[in-house]
Amino acid sequence: MGRFISFLQELSCFITRCYEVVMNIVQQLASLYTSNKTAPKVIETTGVHFQIVYEHLGELLAVLLVLDEIIANHVTLKDHWITYK
């Protein structure tokens, strides 16, 4: 388990970075699509397609889901972690 800690730290940094990227994307999309009609528009989004953004966002969320399932269902990792602590 001691040799595995560095990998878990890298995985934790990756997940933290993914969280930051997802939050940034959602905040940018929210600022583009304001519901207030009187507010000035940031850019004109008519005719702009964000399909590629949504596809990559979905892929990233799928990766996070798979990682979560791997960690949650790995009995040996849980047992060794308890012993290590």
C-alpha positions, 0 to 999 in steps of 0.5 A: 500500500505504501508504494501505491500512495503516490499513484493515489495522490496523482489520482486525487490531483487528477480528480481535483483538476477535473472538478475545476475544469467542469466547474469552469465549463459550467460557469462559462456556459451559464454566463453565455445563456442568461435568462435576463433578456435586458442584460447585455449579451457576452457574445451572440450565441445564435447558431453556435453549436457546443456539441463538442463541449458537451461530448467532451464533458460527458466523456470526462464525467464518464471517466470519473464515474468509472474511477469511482466504481473501481475504487468503491468496488475494489475489496482488496484496496479497501482491506489494505487501506484499513490495514495501512491506516 
